Amino acid sequence: MTQAKKLIAPGLTEAEAIERAKSGDAEAFEALYAFHKRRVYSLCLRMTGNTAQAEDFTQDAFMQLYRKIGTFRGESAFSTWLHRMAVNVVLMQLRKKGLPEISLDEMLEPLHEDGPRRDIGARDNVLAGSVDRVNLERAIADLPPGYRIVFTLHDVEGYEHNEIAEMMGCSIGNSKSQLHKARLKLRDLLKLRRAEKANRR
């Protein structure tokens, strides 16, 4: 369904709500909030792993939207634009709170010249398989903050490494490295959960 035709409230399309909200229509803004809040909250929760922070950051993102909706030009989907705004709010707040830095000094080349090269930043078919969604969500929440953010932005939200690098103020190589380590850690966490589940039987 195109943006122009997407109904977000009875008799109100998203495009109409955006235009009315730009003019200060509180009901139209409320309709946009009601329609998008769950996905924005879900994004904030995945990035922070903390429900209270996710709620605060969701509110912050919509306050930012209220201030900046007049700048929306429709060059991308409204949800994409809103999600990028939410990501920026989360990253800014986490920087203020002092997001723990994760060392990226680890060499990612194989130990031996004939060893397998790691294709960092490419699709991970092991993780892409059928994994219990609840366990996956819990495992993502258990990732260290830096890993969790890059994994969420790349594998969940679909941002490219150059976009992540720009948002996080790091190099593309760092973004790929964080993602690679996040996926390895995630595999370990999922294996651990499976083992725990098997032991309880």
C-alpha positions as CSV (number, residue, x, y, z in Angstrom):
1,M,0.0,0.0,0.0
2,T,1.5,3.4,-1.0
3,Q,2.1,6.1,1.6
4,A,-0.7,8.2,0.0
5,K,-3.3,5.5,0.4
6,K,-2.3,4.1,3.9
7,L,-5.2,4.6,6.3
8,I,-3.9,5.2,9.8
9,A,-7.3,6.2,11.3
10,P,-10.9,6.0,10.0
11,G,-11.1,8.2,6.9
12,L,-7.5,9.5,7.4
13,T,-4.6,8.5,5.3
14,E,-1.0,8.9,6.5
15,A,-0.2,11.5,3.9
16,E,-3.3,13.6,5.0
17,A,-2.3,13.2,8.7
18,I,1.3,14.4,7.9
19,E,0.1,17.5,6.1
20,R,-2.4,18.3,8.9
21,A,0.2,17.7,11.6
22,K,2.5,20.1,9.8
23,S,-0.2,22.7,10.2
24,G,-0.4,22.1,13.9
25,D,-3.4,19.7,13.9
26,A,-3.1,17.9,17.3
27,E,-5.6,15.1,16.3
28,A,-3.6,14.3,13.1
29,F,-0.4,14.1,15.1
30,E,-2.1,11.9,17.7
31,A,-3.1,9.6,14.8
32,L,0.5,9.4,13.5
33,Y,1.6,8.7,17.1
34,A,-0.9,5.9,17.6
35,F,-0.1,4.3,14.3
36,H,3.7,4.4,14.6
37,K,4.4,4.2,18.4
38,R,4.6,0.4,18.6
39,R,7.3,0.1,15.9
40,V,9.3,3.0,17.3
41,Y,9.1,1.5,20.8
42,S,10.2,-1.9,19.5
43,L,13.2,-0.3,17.7
44,C,14.2,1.7,20.9
45,L,13.8,-1.5,23.0
46,R,16.0,-3.5,20.7
47,M,18.7,-0.8,20.7
48,T,18.7,-0.3,24.5
49,G,17.6,-3.7,25.9
50,N,15.8,-1.7,28.6
51,T,12.0,-1.2,28.8
52,A,12.1,2.0,30.8
53,Q,14.8,3.6,28.6
54,A,12.8,2.4,25.5
55,E,9.7,4.2,26.8
56,D,11.6,7.4,27.5
57,F,13.4,7.3,24.1
58,T,10.1,6.7,22.3
59,Q,8.6,9.8,23.9
60,D,11.7,11.7,23.0
61,A,11.5,10.6,19.4
62,F,7.9,11.7,19.1
63,M,8.7,15.1,20.8
64,Q,11.5,15.4,18.1
65,L,8.9,14.5,15.5
66,Y,6.5,17.1,16.8
67,R,9.2,19.8,16.4
68,K,10.5,18.6,13.1
69,I,7.5,17.2,11.2
70,G,7.5,20.5,9.1
71,T,10.8,19.4,7.6
72,F,9.5,16.1,6.2
73,R,9.6,16.4,2.4
74,G,8.4,12.9,1.4
75,E,11.7,11.9,-0.2
76,S,11.6,8.6,1.7
77,A,8.8,6.7,3.4
78,F,7.5,8.5,6.5
79,S,8.3,5.4,8.7
80,T,11.9,5.3,7.4
81,W,12.3,9.0,8.2
82,L,10.8,8.6,11.7
83,H,12.9,5.5,12.4
84,R,16.1,7.3,11.5
85,M,15.0,10.1,13.8
86,A,14.4,7.6,16.6
87,V,17.8,6.0,16.0
88,N,19.4,9.4,16.3
89,V,17.6,10.2,19.5
90,V,18.7,6.9,21.1
91,L,22.3,7.2,20.0
92,M,22.4,10.8,21.2
93,Q,21.0,9.9,24.6
94,L,23.3,6.9,25.0
95,R,26.3,9.0,24.2
96,K,25.2,11.4,26.9
97,K,24.9,8.5,29.4
98,G,28.3,7.2,28.3
99,L,27.7,4.1,26.1
100,P,30.5,1.6,27.0
101,E,33.1,1.6,24.3
102,I,34.0,-1.8,22.9
103,S,37.5,-2.5,21.7
104,L,37.8,-3.0,17.9
105,D,41.5,-3.7,18.0
106,E,40.9,-7.4,17.5
107,M,42.3,-8.6,14.2
108,L,39.7,-10.1,11.9
109,E,42.1,-11.7,9.4
110,P,42.6,-15.5,9.5
111,L,45.5,-16.6,11.7
112,H,47.0,-18.6,8.8
113,E,47.4,-17.4,5.2
114,D,45.5,-20.4,3.9
115,G,42.8,-20.0,6.6
116,P,39.2,-19.2,5.7
117,R,38.6,-15.5,5.3
118,R,35.6,-14.1,7.2
119,D,33.1,-12.3,5.1
120,I,32.3,-9.6,7.6
121,G,29.0,-7.8,7.3
122,A,27.5,-10.3,4.9
123,R,24.3,-12.3,5.5
124,D,24.6,-14.9,8.3
125,N,22.7,-17.9,7.1
126,V,22.9,-19.7,10.5
127,L,21.2,-16.8,12.2
128,A,18.8,-16.3,9.3
129,G,17.4,-19.8,9.7
130,S,14.3,-20.6,11.8
131,V,15.1,-19.4,15.3
132,D,12.5,-19.1,18.1
133,R,11.6,-15.4,17.9
134,V,11.3,-15.0,21.7
135,N,14.7,-16.5,22.3
136,L,16.2,-14.3,19.6
137,E,14.7,-11.2,21.1
138,R,16.0,-12.1,24.5
139,A,19.4,-12.9,23.1
140,I,19.6,-9.5,21.3
141,A,18.7,-7.8,24.6
142,D,21.6,-9.7,26.3
143,L,24.2,-8.4,23.7
144,P,26.7,-5.8,24.9
145,P,25.3,-2.3,24.0
146,G,27.6,-1.6,21.0
147,Y,27.0,-5.0,19.4
148,R,23.2,-4.7,20.1
149,I,22.9,-1.3,18.4
150,V,24.8,-2.3,15.2
151,F,23.0,-5.7,15.0
152,T,19.6,-3.9,15.3
153,L,20.5,-1.2,12.8
154,H,21.9,-3.6,10.2
155,D,20.1,-6.9,10.5
156,V,16.7,-5.7,11.9
157,E,16.3,-2.2,10.5
158,G,18.2,-2.8,7.3
159,Y,20.6,0.1,7.4
160,E,23.8,-0.2,5.3
161,H,27.2,0.0,7.0
162,N,28.0,3.4,5.6
163,E,24.8,4.7,7.1
164,I,25.5,3.1,10.5
165,A,29.1,4.5,10.4
166,E,27.7,8.0,9.8
167,M,25.1,7.7,12.5
168,M,27.5,6.3,15.1
169,G,30.5,8.4,14.2
170,C,32.7,5.4,13.4
171,S,34.3,3.8,10.3
172,I,32.6,1.4,8.0
173,G,35.2,-1.2,9.1
174,N,34.2,-0.7,12.7
175,S,30.5,-1.2,11.9
176,K,31.3,-4.4,10.0
177,S,33.5,-5.6,12.9
178,Q,30.8,-4.9,15.5
179,L,28.2,-6.7,13.5
180,H,30.5,-9.7,13.0
181,K,31.2,-9.9,16.7
182,A,27.5,-9.4,17.5
183,R,26.5,-12.3,15.4
184,L,29.1,-14.6,16.9
185,K,28.0,-13.5,20.4
186,L,24.3,-14.0,19.4
187,R,25.1,-17.6,18.2
188,D,26.7,-18.3,21.6
189,L,23.8,-16.9,23.5
190,L,21.3,-18.9,21.4
191,K,23.3,-22.1,21.8
192,L,23.3,-21.5,25.6
193,R,19.5,-21.0,25.7
194,R,19.0,-24.1,23.7
195,A,21.2,-26.1,26.0
196,E,19.4,-24.7,29.1
197,K,16.1,-25.6,27.5
198,A,17.3,-29.2,26.8
199,N,18.5,-29.6,30.3
200,R,15.1,-28.6,31.8
201,R,13.4,-31.4,29.9
